[in-house]
Amino acid sequence: MISETRRKFDAWVINTYNQLHDTLFDEDGRFRMNYMLSGEMLCYLLVKPWKKRVMDLEDIRAEVPQEQVEDIRDYLDNPTMDVQAALVTYFTPAPENYEKFLESELGQALLTVLFKYGFPERMRFIKEKNPEKIEGAAFQETFETELYRVLNVEGFQDLFYHAMDFIDRLIESGGEIPEDMRKIARLLESQEDYYKWW
């Protein structure tokens, strides 16, 4: 529940939404791909449904988690990887809803992209931290273990983090974000309330 006045909170929601929208979308309304899975994108997805309801003159303060607002403000004030990682947790289904989430169009599309780009990054991460797990006969066991982890929420969340790392490295090296990620941007933008995917 938000403790500040309705007027102050509503103004913050609208201003934050407008600023993030201007950052994420070009003049033609196309998503700027270099912001894919960025903290700005995650903040926008959380604020967007609030803005719609505020514009409908609803008082949503009792329904908005204070922790979410604090994390959004923290990231926009100081965009660190730690706060960005905290934002990811709001896009991770509860364990009991994970299977249902993966059956949805959004869940299938998101897992496909996260697996395609996040899984190789995960294996690269393991190779750097624990090279013995990637060498010789150990590779097959490590590979199968990591594949199995995708079947649970923790593995999904790790793929999310590693896909973010992949994009960061790609941008730093001057590469272009894969076009198949644009479908994710469109699907996410079409959602009414991302906190209620599942």
GUNUPA-16791 format. One record per residue (C-alpha): residue in one letter; x, y, z. Coordinates in Angstrom, 1 decimal. Example, Ala and Ser with C-alpha at 12.3 -4.5 7.8 and 13.67 -1.06 7.14 Angstrom:
residues 2
<r sevex="A" east="12.3" north="-4.5" up="7.8"/>
<r sevex="S" east="13.7" north="-1.1" up="7.1"/>
END
This chain:
residues 198
<r sevex="M" east="0.0" north="0.0" up="0.0"/>
<r sevex="I" east="1.3" north="3.5" up="-0.9"/>
<r sevex="S" east="1.3" north="5.9" up="2.0"/>
<r sevex="E" east="1.8" north="9.2" up="0.0"/>
<r sevex="T" east="-1.1" north="11.3" up="-1.1"/>
<r sevex="R" east="-3.1" north="10.3" up="-4.1"/>
<r sevex="R" east="-2.2" north="13.5" up="-6.0"/>
<r sevex="K" east="1.5" north="13.0" up="-5.5"/>
<r sevex="F" east="1.5" north="9.3" up="-6.4"/>
<r sevex="D" east="-0.7" north="9.8" up="-9.5"/>
<r sevex="A" east="1.6" north="12.5" up="-10.7"/>
<r sevex="W" east="4.6" north="10.3" up="-10.2"/>
<r sevex="V" east="3.0" north="7.4" up="-12.1"/>
<r sevex="I" east="2.1" north="9.6" up="-15.1"/>
<r sevex="N" east="5.4" north="11.4" up="-15.2"/>
<r sevex="T" east="7.4" north="8.1" up="-14.9"/>
<r sevex="Y" east="5.3" north="6.4" up="-17.6"/>
<r sevex="N" east="5.8" north="9.3" up="-20.0"/>
<r sevex="Q" east="9.6" north="9.5" up="-19.4"/>
<r sevex="L" east="10.0" north="5.7" up="-19.8"/>
<r sevex="H" east="7.8" north="5.7" up="-22.9"/>
<r sevex="D" east="9.9" north="8.5" up="-24.5"/>
<r sevex="T" east="13.1" north="6.5" up="-23.7"/>
<r sevex="L" east="11.9" north="3.1" up="-25.0"/>
<r sevex="F" east="10.0" north="4.1" up="-28.2"/>
<r sevex="D" east="11.1" north="6.1" up="-31.2"/>
<r sevex="E" east="9.0" north="8.8" up="-33.0"/>
<r sevex="D" east="7.2" north="6.1" up="-35.0"/>
<r sevex="G" east="6.3" north="4.1" up="-31.9"/>
<r sevex="R" east="8.8" north="1.3" up="-32.5"/>
<r sevex="F" east="10.5" north="-0.2" up="-29.5"/>
<r sevex="R" east="14.2" north="0.7" up="-29.3"/>
<r sevex="M" east="15.8" north="-2.8" up="-29.3"/>
<r sevex="N" east="18.8" north="-1.7" up="-27.4"/>
<r sevex="Y" east="16.5" north="-1.5" up="-24.3"/>
<r sevex="M" east="15.3" north="-5.1" up="-24.6"/>
<r sevex="L" east="15.1" north="-6.6" up="-21.1"/>
<r sevex="S" east="16.7" north="-3.5" up="-19.7"/>
<r sevex="G" east="15.7" north="-2.1" up="-16.3"/>
<r sevex="E" east="13.9" north="0.7" up="-18.1"/>
<r sevex="M" east="11.8" north="-1.8" up="-20.0"/>
<r sevex="L" east="10.9" north="-3.7" up="-16.8"/>
<r sevex="C" east="10.0" north="-0.5" up="-15.0"/>
<r sevex="Y" east="7.8" north="0.6" up="-17.9"/>
<r sevex="L" east="6.0" north="-2.7" up="-17.9"/>
<r sevex="L" east="5.2" north="-2.4" up="-14.2"/>
<r sevex="V" east="4.1" north="1.3" up="-14.4"/>
<r sevex="K" east="2.0" north="1.0" up="-17.6"/>
<r sevex="P" east="-1.1" north="-0.7" up="-16.1"/>
<r sevex="W" east="-0.9" north="1.8" up="-13.2"/>
<r sevex="K" east="-0.9" north="4.7" up="-15.5"/>
<r sevex="K" east="-4.0" north="3.4" up="-17.4"/>
<r sevex="R" east="-6.0" north="3.1" up="-14.2"/>
<r sevex="V" east="-4.8" north="6.4" up="-12.8"/>
<r sevex="M" east="-6.0" north="8.0" up="-16.1"/>
<r sevex="D" east="-9.3" north="6.3" up="-15.5"/>
<r sevex="L" east="-9.4" north="8.2" up="-12.2"/>
<r sevex="E" east="-8.9" north="5.2" up="-10.0"/>
<r sevex="D" east="-7.2" north="5.4" up="-6.7"/>
<r sevex="I" east="-4.9" north="2.4" up="-6.9"/>
<r sevex="R" east="-2.6" north="3.1" up="-3.9"/>
<r sevex="A" east="-4.1" north="0.3" up="-1.8"/>
<r sevex="E" east="-3.3" north="-2.2" up="-4.5"/>
<r sevex="V" east="0.2" north="-1.2" up="-5.6"/>
<r sevex="P" east="3.0" north="-2.9" up="-3.6"/>
<r sevex="Q" east="5.2" north="-0.4" up="-1.9"/>
<r sevex="E" east="8.2" north="-2.6" up="-2.6"/>
<r sevex="Q" east="7.7" north="-2.4" up="-6.4"/>
<r sevex="V" east="7.5" north="1.4" up="-6.3"/>
<r sevex="E" east="10.7" north="1.6" up="-4.2"/>
<r sevex="D" east="12.5" north="-0.7" up="-6.6"/>
<r sevex="I" east="11.4" north="1.3" up="-9.6"/>
<r sevex="R" east="12.5" north="4.5" up="-8.0"/>
<r sevex="D" east="15.8" north="3.0" up="-6.9"/>
<r sevex="Y" east="16.5" north="1.8" up="-10.4"/>
<r sevex="L" east="15.6" north="5.1" up="-12.1"/>
<r sevex="D" east="17.7" north="7.0" up="-9.5"/>
<r sevex="N" east="20.6" north="4.6" up="-9.6"/>
<r sevex="P" east="20.4" north="2.0" up="-12.4"/>
<r sevex="T" east="22.6" north="-0.8" up="-11.0"/>
<r sevex="M" east="22.5" north="-4.5" up="-11.9"/>
<r sevex="D" east="21.4" north="-5.4" up="-8.4"/>
<r sevex="V" east="18.3" north="-3.3" up="-8.6"/>
<r sevex="Q" east="17.7" north="-4.5" up="-12.2"/>
<r sevex="A" east="17.9" north="-8.1" up="-10.9"/>
<r sevex="A" east="15.3" north="-7.3" up="-8.2"/>
<r sevex="L" east="12.9" north="-6.1" up="-10.9"/>
<r sevex="V" east="13.2" north="-9.4" up="-12.7"/>
<r sevex="T" east="11.5" north="-11.1" up="-9.7"/>
<r sevex="Y" east="8.3" north="-9.3" up="-10.6"/>
<r sevex="F" east="8.2" north="-11.1" up="-13.9"/>
<r sevex="T" east="8.8" north="-14.6" up="-12.6"/>
<r sevex="P" east="5.7" north="-16.7" up="-12.1"/>
<r sevex="A" east="5.0" north="-18.3" up="-8.7"/>
<r sevex="P" east="6.2" north="-22.0" up="-8.7"/>
<r sevex="E" east="2.7" north="-23.3" up="-8.6"/>
<r sevex="N" east="1.8" north="-21.2" up="-11.7"/>
<r sevex="Y" east="4.9" north="-21.9" up="-13.7"/>
<r sevex="E" east="3.5" north="-24.7" up="-15.8"/>
<r sevex="K" east="0.3" north="-22.7" up="-16.6"/>
<r sevex="F" east="2.5" north="-19.7" up="-17.5"/>
<r sevex="L" east="4.6" north="-21.7" up="-19.9"/>
<r sevex="E" east="1.4" north="-22.9" up="-21.7"/>
<r sevex="S" east="0.4" north="-19.3" up="-22.5"/>
<r sevex="E" east="1.5" north="-17.5" up="-25.7"/>
<r sevex="L" east="3.6" north="-15.1" up="-23.7"/>
<r sevex="G" east="5.2" north="-17.8" up="-21.6"/>
<r sevex="Q" east="6.1" north="-19.9" up="-24.6"/>
<r sevex="A" east="7.5" north="-17.0" up="-26.6"/>
<r sevex="L" east="9.5" north="-15.6" up="-23.6"/>
<r sevex="L" east="11.0" north="-19.0" up="-22.7"/>
<r sevex="T" east="11.9" north="-19.6" up="-26.3"/>
<r sevex="V" east="13.9" north="-16.4" up="-26.5"/>
<r sevex="L" east="15.4" north="-16.6" up="-23.0"/>
<r sevex="F" east="16.5" north="-20.2" up="-23.7"/>
<r sevex="K" east="18.0" north="-19.4" up="-27.2"/>
<r sevex="Y" east="20.1" north="-16.5" up="-25.8"/>
<r sevex="G" east="20.3" north="-17.1" up="-22.1"/>
<r sevex="F" east="21.2" north="-20.8" up="-22.1"/>
<r sevex="P" east="24.4" north="-20.4" up="-24.0"/>
<r sevex="E" east="25.3" north="-17.5" up="-21.8"/>
<r sevex="R" east="24.6" north="-19.6" up="-18.8"/>
<r sevex="M" east="27.0" north="-22.3" up="-20.1"/>
<r sevex="R" east="29.6" north="-19.6" up="-20.8"/>
<r sevex="F" east="29.2" north="-18.3" up="-17.2"/>
<r sevex="I" east="29.7" north="-21.8" up="-15.8"/>
<r sevex="K" east="32.8" north="-22.3" up="-18.0"/>
<r sevex="E" east="34.3" north="-19.1" up="-16.6"/>
<r sevex="K" east="33.5" north="-19.8" up="-13.0"/>
<r sevex="N" east="33.9" north="-23.6" up="-12.9"/>
<r sevex="P" east="35.7" north="-24.8" up="-16.0"/>
<r sevex="E" east="36.0" north="-28.3" up="-14.6"/>
<r sevex="K" east="32.2" north="-28.7" up="-15.1"/>
<r sevex="I" east="32.5" north="-28.2" up="-18.8"/>
<r sevex="E" east="35.5" north="-30.4" up="-19.5"/>
<r sevex="G" east="35.4" north="-33.9" up="-20.7"/>
<r sevex="A" east="32.8" north="-36.3" up="-19.3"/>
<r sevex="A" east="31.6" north="-33.6" up="-16.9"/>
<r sevex="F" east="30.1" north="-31.6" up="-19.7"/>
<r sevex="Q" east="27.2" north="-33.9" up="-20.4"/>
<r sevex="E" east="26.2" north="-34.0" up="-16.8"/>
<r sevex="T" east="26.4" north="-30.2" up="-16.5"/>
<r sevex="F" east="24.5" north="-29.7" up="-19.7"/>
<r sevex="E" east="21.7" north="-32.1" up="-18.6"/>
<r sevex="T" east="21.5" north="-30.5" up="-15.2"/>
<r sevex="E" east="21.1" north="-27.1" up="-16.6"/>
<r sevex="L" east="18.5" north="-28.2" up="-19.1"/>
<r sevex="Y" east="16.5" north="-29.8" up="-16.2"/>
<r sevex="R" east="16.7" north="-26.5" up="-14.2"/>
<r sevex="V" east="14.8" north="-24.8" up="-17.0"/>
<r sevex="L" east="11.8" north="-26.8" up="-15.8"/>
<r sevex="N" east="11.5" north="-24.8" up="-12.6"/>
<r sevex="V" east="11.1" north="-21.1" up="-11.8"/>
<r sevex="E" east="14.7" north="-20.7" up="-10.5"/>
<r sevex="G" east="16.1" north="-21.9" up="-13.8"/>
<r sevex="F" east="13.7" north="-19.6" up="-15.7"/>
<r sevex="Q" east="14.8" north="-16.7" up="-13.7"/>
<r sevex="D" east="18.5" north="-17.5" up="-14.3"/>
<r sevex="L" east="17.8" north="-17.6" up="-18.0"/>
<r sevex="F" east="16.3" north="-14.2" up="-17.7"/>
<r sevex="Y" east="19.5" north="-12.8" up="-16.0"/>
<r sevex="H" east="21.8" north="-14.5" up="-18.5"/>
<r sevex="A" east="19.8" north="-13.2" up="-21.5"/>
<r sevex="M" east="20.2" north="-9.7" up="-20.0"/>
<r sevex="D" east="23.9" north="-10.3" up="-19.8"/>
<r sevex="F" east="24.0" north="-11.5" up="-23.4"/>
<r sevex="I" east="22.2" north="-8.3" up="-24.6"/>
<r sevex="D" east="24.6" north="-6.1" up="-22.5"/>
<r sevex="R" east="27.7" north="-7.8" up="-24.1"/>
<r sevex="L" east="26.1" north="-7.5" up="-27.5"/>
<r sevex="I" east="25.5" north="-3.8" up="-27.1"/>
<r sevex="E" east="29.0" north="-3.2" up="-25.7"/>
<r sevex="S" east="30.5" north="-5.0" up="-28.7"/>
<r sevex="G" east="28.5" north="-2.9" up="-31.2"/>
<r sevex="G" east="26.3" north="-5.8" up="-32.3"/>
<r sevex="E" east="22.6" north="-5.7" up="-33.2"/>
<r sevex="I" east="19.9" north="-7.1" up="-31.0"/>
<r sevex="P" east="18.3" north="-10.2" up="-32.6"/>
<r sevex="E" east="15.1" north="-9.3" up="-34.5"/>
<r sevex="D" east="13.3" north="-12.3" up="-33.0"/>
<r sevex="M" east="13.3" north="-10.5" up="-29.7"/>
<r sevex="R" east="11.0" north="-7.9" up="-31.2"/>
<r sevex="K" east="8.1" north="-10.3" up="-30.8"/>
<r sevex="I" east="8.7" north="-10.3" up="-27.1"/>
<r sevex="A" east="8.6" north="-6.5" up="-27.0"/>
<r sevex="R" east="5.2" north="-6.6" up="-28.9"/>
<r sevex="L" east="3.7" north="-9.3" up="-26.7"/>
<r sevex="L" east="4.8" north="-7.5" up="-23.5"/>
<r sevex="E" east="3.5" north="-4.2" up="-24.8"/>
<r sevex="S" east="0.1" north="-5.7" up="-25.5"/>
<r sevex="Q" east="-0.4" north="-7.0" up="-22.0"/>
<r sevex="E" east="-2.8" north="-5.0" up="-19.7"/>
<r sevex="D" east="-1.2" north="-6.0" up="-16.5"/>
<r sevex="Y" east="2.2" north="-7.8" up="-16.4"/>
<r sevex="Y" east="1.9" north="-8.5" up="-12.7"/>
<r sevex="K" east="-1.1" north="-10.7" up="-13.5"/>
<r sevex="W" east="0.4" north="-12.8" up="-16.4"/>
<r sevex="W" east="-0.5" north="-15.9" up="-14.4"/>
END
